[in-house]
Amino acid sequence: MVRERHVCRVSERPASRANSGSAGAVHTAIARFGDRIFCFTVSQETEMSKGLPVVFMLACAVQPAQAQGTFQFQAILTGSSELPSNSDPTVATGTFTLDGNLLSFRVDVPAVTFVSMSAYIQGPALPGANGPILFDLGGPTFKGGSSAGDPPVYRFASPASPPFGADPFPLTAGQITELESGLWYVNITSAGQPNGQVRGQILEVPEPSVFWLGLLGAGALIWYRRKSKYEN
């Protein structure tokens, strides 16, 4: 799988001007999100512009870089998400990291209302539907609670420490597509609910939004103004 890394940098370089009477430095903040590059360019203009900075945001499509990325996924597991649902109040959490084609994981299940027996990644299936078992997360380790009031948890995690946990799972291109499409879920079983006590869909952590790109542009402008103030 080839996906884009997220990078952000600020650079400064002389500008080449069509009008020889204009001179100044161009300061560019470049942010790359997914398969797009956003360039925030701040230039110092001639006296005719009275030193007011002009900010341009250029969004241009680029070809994906040939780099393997690391991508985060998360899951919130509840009894109400099971099929059929149950009234267990437990809320478990899962974090998943896709590094190249290797999927690592950590799932913490509060040890309050039931004893966790096993955990599986299942799919492909949307919420409200069941799918076959794809990966066995191995046996859980028990982690005691903290003095801050955190409850004890059953933890399923990679890498494996037999008989606990499992090593990161190598995924095929098709499996990566299913994962990114939100078609996988993690399922925890117990003695009382052998088909599933709590369950949650595995979803990718959202990409930065246009709102944050706007903030980045504002930050570039503030950076330029402060820099100009100190230089003058």
TORBA-728730 format. One line per 3 residues: number of its first residue (from 1); for each residue x, y, z of N, C-alpha, C, O. Coordinates in steps of 0.2 Angstrom, whole numbers, padded with zeros to 4 digits. Layout:
residues N
NUM = X,Y,Z,X,Y,Z,X,Y,Z,X,Y,Z | ...
END
This chain:
residues 232
1 = 0004,-0006,0000,0000,0000,0000,0004,0006,0000,0009,0006,0004 | 0003,0011,-0004,0006,0017,-0004,0002,0023,-0002,-0003,0024,-0006 | 0003,0027,0003,-0001,0032,0005,0004,0038,0007,0010,0037,0008
4 = 0001,0044,0007,0005,0050,0008,0007,0051,0016,0002,0050,0020 | 0013,0053,0017,0014,0055,0024,0012,0063,0025,0012,0066,0020 | 0010,0065,0031,0008,0072,0032,0015,0075,0034,0018,0074,0039
7 = 0016,0081,0030,0022,0085,0032,0020,0092,0032,0015,0094,0029 | 0024,0096,0036,0022,0103,0036,0029,0106,0037,0033,0105,0042 | 0031,0111,0033,0037,0115,0034,0036,0122,0032,0032,0124,0029
10 = 0041,0126,0035,0041,0133,0033,0048,0135,0030,0053,0133,0032 | 0048,0138,0024,0054,0140,0021,0054,0147,0018,0049,0150,0018 | 0060,0149,0017,0061,0156,0015,0066,0156,0009,0071,0153,0009
13 = 0064,0160,0003,0068,0160,-0002,0067,0167,-0006,0062,0169,-0006 | 0072,0169,-0010,0071,0175,-0014,0066,0174,-0019,0065,0169,-0021 | 0063,0179,-0021,0058,0179,-0026,0060,0182,-0032,0064,0186,-0032
16 = 0058,0179,-0038,0060,0181,-0044,0054,0185,-0047,0049,0183,-0047 | 0055,0192,-0048,0050,0196,-0050,0050,0198,-0057,0055,0199,-0060 | 0044,0198,-0060,0043,0201,-0067,0045,0208,-0068,0048,0210,-0073
19 = 0043,0212,-0063,0045,0219,-0062,0051,0220,-0059,0052,0219,-0053 | 0056,0223,-0062,0063,0223,-0059,0063,0229,-0053,0067,0229,-0049 | 0057,0233,-0053,0057,0238,-0048,0054,0235,-0041,0054,0239,-0036
22 = 0052,0229,-0041,0049,0226,-0035,0055,0221,-0033,0058,0217,-0036 | 0055,0221,-0026,0060,0216,-0023,0057,0214,-0016,0054,0218,-0013 | 0060,0209,-0014,0057,0206,-0007,0058,0199,-0007,0060,0195,-0011
25 = 0057,0197,-0001,0058,0190,0001,0051,0186,0001,0046,0190,0002 | 0051,0180,-0001,0045,0176,-0001,0045,0171,0004,0050,0167,0004 | 0040,0171,0009,0040,0166,0014,0035,0161,0013,0029,0163,0012
28 = 0036,0155,0013,0031,0150,0011,0030,0144,0016,0035,0141,0018 | 0024,0143,0018,0023,0138,0023,0019,0132,0019,0014,0134,0015 | 0022,0126,0019,0019,0121,0014,0017,0115,0019,0020,0113,0023
31 = 0010,0114,0018,0007,0108,0022,0005,0103,0017,0001,0105,0012 | 0006,0097,0018,0004,0091,0013,-0001,0087,0017,0001,0084,0023 | -0007,0086,0015,-0012,0082,0018,-0015,0077,0013,-0018,0080,0008
34 = -0014,0071,0014,-0017,0066,0009,-0013,0067,0003,-0007,0067,0002 | -0017,0068,-0003,-0013,0069,-0009,-0014,0076,-0012,-0013,0077,-0018 | -0014,0081,-0007,-0014,0088,-0009,-0009,0091,-0005,-0007,0090,0000
37 = -0006,0097,-0009,-0001,0101,-0005,-0004,0108,-0005,-0007,0110,-0010 | -0004,0111,0001,-0007,0118,0002,-0001,0122,0003,0003,0121,0008 | 0000,0128,-0001,0006,0132,0000,0003,0139,0002,-0001,0142,-0001
40 = 0005,0141,0008,0004,0148,0010,0010,0153,0009,0015,0152,0013 | 0009,0157,0004,0015,0161,0002,0013,0168,0005,0008,0171,0003 | 0018,0171,0008,0018,0178,0011,0024,0182,0008,0029,0180,0009
43 = 0022,0187,0004,0027,0191,0001,0027,0198,0003,0022,0201,0005 | 0034,0201,0004,0034,0208,0005,0034,0212,-0001,0038,0211,-0006 | 0029,0217,-0002,0028,0220,-0008,0032,0227,-0008,0035,0229,-0003
46 = 0031,0231,-0013,0034,0237,-0014,0031,0242,-0009,0026,0241,-0006 | 0034,0248,-0009,0031,0254,-0005,0024,0255,-0007,0020,0258,-0003 | 0022,0254,-0014,0015,0255,-0016,0010,0252,-0012,0004,0254,-0011
49 = 0012,0246,-0010,0007,0242,-0006,0008,0243,0002,0004,0240,0006 | 0012,0248,0003,0013,0251,0010,0015,0245,0015,0013,0245,0021 | 0019,0240,0012,0021,0235,0016,0016,0230,0018,0018,0225,0022
52 = 0010,0230,0016,0005,0225,0018,0007,0219,0015,0008,0218,0009 | 0007,0213,0019,0008,0207,0016,0002,0204,0012,-0004,0206,0014 | 0004,0201,0007,-0002,0197,0003,-0001,0190,0004,0004,0187,0003
55 = -0006,0187,0006,-0006,0180,0007,-0010,0176,0002,-0016,0178,0000 | -0007,0171,-0001,-0010,0167,-0006,-0010,0160,-0004,-0005,0157,-0001 | -0016,0156,-0005,-0016,0149,-0003,-0017,0145,-0010,-0022,0146,-0013
58 = -0012,0141,-0011,-0013,0138,-0018,-0014,0130,-0016,-0010,0127,-0012 | -0019,0127,-0018,-0020,0120,-0017,-0019,0117,-0024,-0023,0118,-0029 | -0014,0112,-0024,-0013,0109,-0031,-0013,0101,-0029,-0010,0099,-0025
61 = -0016,0098,-0034,-0015,0090,-0033,-0008,0088,-0035,-0005,0091,-0040 | -0006,0083,-0032,0000,0080,-0033,0000,0073,-0033,-0005,0070,-0031 | 0004,0069,-0036,0004,0062,-0036,0006,0060,-0029,0011,0063,-0026
64 = 0003,0054,-0027,0005,0052,-0020,0013,0050,-0020,0016,0047,-0025 | 0016,0052,-0015,0023,0050,-0014,0024,0043,-0013,0020,0039,-0010 | 0030,0040,-0015,0031,0033,-0014,0034,0032,-0007,0040,0030,-0006
67 = 0030,0032,-0002,0032,0031,0005,0026,0028,0009,0020,0029,0008 | 0029,0023,0013,0024,0019,0017,0022,0024,0023,0027,0027,0026 | 0016,0024,0025,0014,0029,0030,0012,0024,0036,0011,0018,0036
70 = 0011,0028,0042,0008,0025,0048,0002,0028,0049,0001,0034,0050 | -0003,0024,0050,-0010,0027,0051,-0014,0024,0057,-0013,0018,0059 | -0017,0028,0060,-0020,0026,0067,-0028,0025,0066,-0031,0028,0062
73 = -0030,0020,0070,-0037,0018,0070,-0039,0017,0077,-0035,0016,0081 | -0046,0018,0078,-0048,0017,0085,-0055,0014,0085,-0059,0014,0080 | -0057,0011,0091,-0064,0008,0092,-0066,0009,0099,-0062,0009,0104
76 = -0073,0010,0099,-0076,0011,0106,-0081,0005,0106,-0085,0004,0102 | -0080,0001,0111,-0084,-0006,0111,-0089,-0005,0117,-0088,-0003,0123 | -0095,-0007,0115,-0101,-0007,0120,-0105,-0013,0119,-0105,-0016,0113
79 = -0109,-0014,0124,-0114,-0020,0123,-0120,-0018,0118,-0122,-0023,0115 | -0121,-0012,0118,-0127,-0010,0113,-0125,-0011,0106,-0129,-0011,0102 | -0118,-0011,0104,-0116,-0012,0097,-0116,-0019,0095,-0115,-0021,0089
82 = -0117,-0024,0100,-0117,-0031,0099,-0124,-0033,0095,-0129,-0029,0095 | -0124,-0039,0091,-0129,-0041,0088,-0130,-0048,0090,-0127,-0053,0087 | -0136,-0050,0094,-0140,-0045,0097,-0137,-0041,0102,-0132,-0043,0105
85 = -0140,-0035,0104,-0137,-0030,0109,-0138,-0033,0116,-0143,-0037,0117 | -0134,-0030,0120,-0136,-0032,0127,-0135,-0025,0131,-0133,-0020,0129 | -0137,-0025,0138,-0137,-0019,0142,-0130,-0018,0146,-0130,-0014,0151
88 = -0125,-0022,0145,-0119,-0021,0149,-0116,-0014,0148,-0116,-0011,0143 | -0115,-0011,0154,-0113,-0004,0154,-0105,-0003,0152,-0103,0003,0151 | -0102,-0008,0151,-0095,-0008,0150,-0093,-0004,0143,-0096,-0005,0138
91 = -0088,0000,0144,-0086,0004,0138,-0078,0002,0137,-0074,0005,0141 | -0076,-0002,0132,-0069,-0003,0131,-0067,0001,0125,-0071,0004,0121 | -0060,0001,0125,-0057,0005,0120,-0052,0001,0116,-0048,-0003,0119
94 = -0051,0003,0110,-0046,-0001,0106,-0042,0004,0101,-0045,0009,0099 | -0035,0004,0101,-0031,0008,0097,-0028,0003,0092,-0025,-0002,0094 | -0027,0005,0086,-0024,0001,0080,-0019,0005,0076,-0021,0011,0075
97 = -0014,0002,0074,-0009,0006,0070,-0007,0002,0064,-0005,-0004,0065 | -0008,0005,0058,-0006,0002,0052,0000,0005,0050,0001,0010,0048 | 0006,0001,0050,0012,0003,0048,0015,-0001,0042,0016,-0007,0043
100 = 0014,0002,0036,0015,-0002,0030,0009,-0006,0029,0003,-0004,0029 | 0010,-0013,0030,0005,-0018,0029,0004,-0022,0036,0000,-0027,0036 | 0007,-0019,0041,0007,-0023,0048,0002,-0019,0052,0003,-0013,0053
103 = -0003,-0023,0055,-0008,-0020,0059,-0006,-0022,0067,-0007,-0028,0068 | -0004,-0017,0071,-0004,-0019,0078,-0010,-0016,0082,-0014,-0012,0079 | -0010,-0018,0088,-0017,-0016,0092,-0015,-0016,0099,-0011,-0019,0102
106 = -0020,-0013,0103,-0021,-0013,0110,-0028,-0012,0111,-0031,-0007,0110 | -0031,-0017,0115,-0038,-0016,0117,-0039,-0017,0125,-0036,-0022,0127 | -0041,-0012,0128,-0042,-0012,0135,-0050,-0013,0137,-0054,-0009,0135
109 = -0051,-0018,0141,-0058,-0019,0143,-0058,-0019,0150,-0055,-0023,0154 | -0062,-0014,0153,-0063,-0013,0160,-0065,-0020,0164,-0070,-0023,0161 | -0062,-0022,0169,-0063,-0028,0172,-0068,-0026,0178,-0066,-0027,0184
112 = -0074,-0025,0176,-0079,-0023,0181,-0085,-0027,0181,-0087,-0030,0186 | -0088,-0028,0175,-0095,-0032,0175,-0094,-0039,0173,-0098,-0044,0173 | -0088,-0041,0169,-0087,-0048,0167,-0080,-0049,0166,-0076,-0045,0166
115 = -0078,-0055,0165,-0071,-0058,0164,-0070,-0059,0156,-0074,-0063,0153 | -0066,-0055,0153,-0065,-0056,0146,-0061,-0063,0144,-0057,-0064,0148 | -0064,-0066,0139,-0061,-0073,0138,-0057,-0072,0131,-0051,-0075,0131
118 = -0060,-0069,0126,-0056,-0069,0120,-0058,-0063,0116,-0063,-0059,0118 | -0054,-0061,0111,-0055,-0055,0107,-0053,-0057,0100,-0049,-0060,0098 | -0057,-0054,0095,-0056,-0055,0088,-0058,-0049,0084,-0062,-0045,0086
121 = -0054,-0048,0078,-0056,-0044,0073,-0060,-0047,0068,-0058,-0053,0066 | -0066,-0045,0067,-0071,-0048,0062,-0073,-0043,0057,-0072,-0037,0057 | -0076,-0046,0051,-0078,-0043,0046,-0077,-0047,0039,-0075,-0052,0039
124 = -0079,-0043,0034,-0081,-0037,0033,-0089,-0036,0035,-0093,-0040,0033 | -0090,-0031,0039,-0097,-0030,0041,-0098,-0023,0043,-0094,-0021,0047 | -0104,-0020,0042,-0106,-0014,0044,-0109,-0014,0051,-0111,-0020,0053
127 = -0110,-0009,0055,-0113,-0010,0061,-0120,-0012,0060,-0124,-0011,0055 | -0122,-0017,0064,-0129,-0020,0064,-0129,-0027,0060,-0134,-0030,0058 | -0123,-0029,0058,-0122,-0035,0054,-0116,-0039,0057,-0111,-0035,0060
130 = -0116,-0045,0056,-0110,-0049,0059,-0106,-0052,0053,-0108,-0053,0048 | -0099,-0052,0055,-0095,-0055,0050,-0090,-0060,0053,-0090,-0061,0059 | -0087,-0064,0049,-0083,-0070,0051,-0077,-0067,0055,-0075,-0061,0054
133 = -0073,-0072,0059,-0067,-0070,0062,-0062,-0069,0057,-0061,-0074,0053 | -0058,-0064,0058,-0052,-0063,0053,-0046,-0064,0057,-0041,-0067,0055 | -0045,-0061,0063,-0039,-0062,0067,-0041,-0063,0075,-0045,-0060,0077
136 = -0037,-0068,0078,-0038,-0069,0085,-0033,-0065,0089,-0027,-0065,0087 | -0035,-0060,0093,-0030,-0056,0097,-0027,-0059,0103,-0023,-0056,0107 | -0028,-0066,0103,-0024,-0070,0109,-0028,-0069,0116,-0033,-0066,0116
139 = -0024,-0071,0121,-0027,-0071,0127,-0025,-0064,0131,-0020,-0061,0129 | -0029,-0062,0135,-0028,-0055,0139,-0024,-0055,0145,-0023,-0061,0148 | -0020,-0050,0146,-0017,-0049,0152,-0021,-0045,0157,-0025,-0041,0155
142 = -0020,-0046,0163,-0024,-0042,0168,-0019,-0036,0171,-0014,-0037,0173 | -0022,-0030,0170,-0019,-0024,0173,-0023,-0021,0178,-0028,-0019,0178 | -0019,-0020,0184,-0023,-0018,0190,-0025,-0010,0189,-0022,-0007,0185
145 = -0029,-0008,0193,-0031,-0001,0193,-0026,0004,0196,-0021,0001,0199 | -0027,0010,0195,-0022,0015,0197,-0025,0019,0203,-0031,0019,0205 | -0020,0022,0207,-0023,0026,0213,-0027,0032,0210,-0030,0035,0215
148 = -0027,0034,0204,-0031,0039,0202,-0038,0037,0200,-0042,0041,0198 | -0040,0031,0202,-0046,0029,0201,-0048,0025,0194,-0054,0023,0193 | -0043,0024,0190,-0044,0020,0184,-0045,0013,0186,-0042,0010,0190
151 = -0050,0010,0183,-0052,0003,0184,-0047,-0002,0182,-0043,0000,0177 | -0046,-0008,0185,-0042,-0013,0182,-0045,-0015,0175,-0051,-0014,0173 | -0041,-0017,0170,-0043,-0019,0164,-0040,-0026,0161,-0035,-0028,0164
154 = -0043,-0029,0157,-0040,-0035,0153,-0038,-0032,0147,-0041,-0028,0143 | -0031,-0033,0145,-0028,-0030,0139,-0026,-0035,0134,-0023,-0040,0136 | -0028,-0034,0128,-0026,-0038,0122,-0022,-0033,0118,-0023,-0028,0116
157 = -0015,-0036,0117,-0011,-0031,0114,-0005,-0035,0110,-0004,-0041,0111 | -0002,-0032,0105,0003,-0034,0102,0010,-0030,0104,0009,-0025,0106 | 0016,-0034,0103,0017,-0040,0101,0015,-0046,0106,0013,-0044,0111
160 = 0015,-0052,0103,0013,-0057,0108,0018,-0059,0113,0024,-0058,0112 | 0016,-0061,0119,0020,-0064,0124,0016,-0070,0126,0012,-0070,0131 | 0017,-0076,0123,0013,-0082,0123,0012,-0084,0131,0017,-0084,0135
163 = 0006,-0085,0133,0000,-0086,0128,-0004,-0080,0127,-0010,-0080,0126 | -0001,-0074,0129,-0005,-0068,0129,-0004,-0064,0122,0002,-0064,0120 | -0009,-0060,0120,-0008,-0056,0114,-0007,-0060,0108,-0007,-0066,0107
166 = -0005,-0056,0103,-0003,-0059,0096,0002,-0054,0093,0002,-0048,0094 | 0006,-0056,0088,0010,-0052,0084,0006,-0048,0079,0000,-0050,0078 | 0009,-0042,0077,0005,-0038,0072,0003,-0042,0066,0007,-0047,0064
169 = -0003,-0041,0063,-0005,-0045,0058,-0003,-0042,0051,-0004,-0036,0050 | 0000,-0046,0046,0001,-0044,0040,-0006,-0044,0036,-0009,-0049,0036 | -0007,-0038,0032,-0013,-0037,0029,-0012,-0037,0021,-0007,-0035,0019
172 = -0017,-0040,0017,-0016,-0040,0010,-0019,-0033,0008,-0022,-0029,0012 | -0018,-0031,0002,-0021,-0025,-0001,-0029,-0025,0000,-0031,-0019,0002 | -0032,-0030,-0001,-0039,-0030,0000,-0041,-0029,0007,-0046,-0026,0008
175 = -0038,-0032,0011,-0039,-0031,0018,-0038,-0024,0021,-0042,-0022,0025 | -0033,-0021,0018,-0032,-0014,0020,-0038,-0010,0017,-0040,-0005,0021 | -0040,-0011,0012,-0046,-0007,0009,-0052,-0008,0013,-0055,-0003,0015
178 = -0053,-0014,0016,-0059,-0016,0020,-0058,-0012,0027,-0063,-0009,0029 | -0052,-0012,0029,-0051,-0008,0036,-0052,-0001,0035,-0055,0002,0039 | -0049,0002,0030,-0050,0009,0029,-0057,0011,0027,-0059,0017,0028
181 = -0061,0006,0025,-0068,0008,0023,-0072,0007,0029,-0079,0008,0029 | -0070,0005,0035,-0074,0004,0041,-0078,-0002,0041,-0083,-0002,0045 | -0075,-0007,0038,-0079,-0013,0038,-0077,-0019,0043,-0079,-0024,0043
184 = -0072,-0017,0047,-0070,-0022,0052,-0072,-0019,0059,-0073,-0013,0060 | -0073,-0024,0064,-0075,-0022,0070,-0071,-0027,0075,-0069,-0033,0073 | -0070,-0025,0081,-0067,-0029,0086,-0072,-0032,0091,-0077,-0028,0093
187 = -0072,-0038,0093,-0077,-0041,0097,-0074,-0045,0103,-0069,-0049,0102 | -0077,-0043,0109,-0074,-0046,0115,-0079,-0051,0118,-0085,-0050,0118 | -0077,-0057,0119,-0082,-0062,0122,-0081,-0064,0129,-0076,-0062,0132
190 = -0086,-0067,0133,-0086,-0069,0140,-0089,-0075,0140,-0092,-0078,0136 | -0089,-0078,0146,-0092,-0085,0148,-0099,-0084,0147,-0103,-0088,0144 | -0102,-0078,0149,-0109,-0077,0148,-0112,-0075,0141,-0117,-0077,0140
193 = -0107,-0072,0137,-0109,-0070,0131,-0103,-0073,0126,-0099,-0069,0124 | -0103,-0079,0124,-0098,-0082,0120,-0098,-0080,0113,-0093,-0080,0110 | -0103,-0077,0111,-0103,-0074,0104,-0101,-0066,0104,-0100,-0063,0099
196 = -0101,-0063,0110,-0099,-0056,0110,-0102,-0053,0116,-0108,-0052,0116 | -0098,-0050,0120,-0101,-0046,0126,-0101,-0038,0124,-0105,-0035,0125 | -0095,-0036,0121,-0095,-0029,0119,-0091,-0029,0112,-0087,-0033,0110
199 = -0093,-0024,0108,-0091,-0024,0101,-0090,-0017,0099,-0094,-0012,0101 | -0085,-0015,0094,-0085,-0008,0092,-0082,-0008,0085,-0077,-0012,0083 | -0084,-0004,0080,-0081,-0003,0074,-0075,0000,0074,-0073,0004,0078
202 = -0070,-0003,0070,-0063,0000,0069,-0063,0006,0064,-0064,0004,0058 | -0062,0012,0066,-0062,0018,0062,-0056,0022,0062,-0053,0022,0067 | -0054,0024,0056,-0048,0028,0055,-0049,0035,0059,-0054,0038,0058
205 = -0043,0037,0062,-0043,0043,0065,-0044,0048,0059,-0040,0048,0055 | -0048,0053,0060,-0050,0058,0055,-0043,0062,0052,-0039,0063,0057 | -0043,0064,0046,-0038,0068,0043,-0039,0075,0045,-0045,0077,0047
208 = -0034,0080,0045,-0035,0087,0047,-0040,0090,0042,-0040,0088,0036 | -0045,0094,0044,-0050,0097,0040,-0048,0103,0037,-0042,0106,0039 | -0052,0106,0033,-0051,0112,0030,-0050,0118,0035,-0046,0123,0034
211 = -0054,0117,0040,-0054,0122,0046,-0046,0123,0048,-0044,0128,0049 | -0043,0117,0049,-0036,0117,0052,-0032,0120,0047,-0027,0123,0048 | -0033,0119,0040,-0029,0121,0035,-0029,0129,0035,-0024,0133,0034
214 = -0035,0132,0036,-0036,0139,0037,-0032,0142,0043,-0029,0147,0042 | -0032,0138,0048,-0028,0140,0054,-0021,0140,0052,-0017,0145,0055 | -0019,0135,0049,-0012,0135,0047,-0010,0141,0042,-0004,0144,0043
217 = -0014,0143,0038,-0013,0149,0034,-0013,0155,0038,-0008,0160,0037 | -0017,0156,0043,-0017,0162,0048,-0010,0162,0052,-0007,0167,0053 | -0008,0155,0054,-0002,0155,0057,0004,0157,0053,0009,0160,0056
220 = 0004,0156,0047,0009,0158,0042,0010,0166,0042,0015,0169,0042 | 0004,0169,0042,0003,0176,0042,0006,0179,0048,0010,0184,0048 | 0004,0176,0054,0007,0179,0060,0014,0178,0060,0018,0183,0063
223 = 0017,0172,0058,0024,0171,0058,0028,0176,0054,0033,0179,0056 | 0025,0178,0048,0028,0183,0044,0028,0190,0047,0033,0193,0047 | 0022,0192,0050,0022,0198,0053,0027,0199,0058,0030,0204,0059
226 = 0027,0194,0063,0032,0195,0068,0039,0195,0066,0043,0198,0068 | 0041,0191,0061,0047,0191,0058,0049,0197,0055,0055,0200,0056 | 0045,0200,0051,0046,0207,0048,0047,0212,0054,0051,0217,0053
229 = 0043,0212,0059,0044,0217,0065,0051,0217,0068,0054,0222,0069 | 0053,0211,0069,0060,0210,0072,0065,0212,0067,0070,0215,0069 | 0064,0211,0060,0069,0213,0056,0070,0220,0054,0075,0223,0053
232 = 0064,0223,0055,0064,0231,0054,0066,0234,0061,0066,0240,0061
END
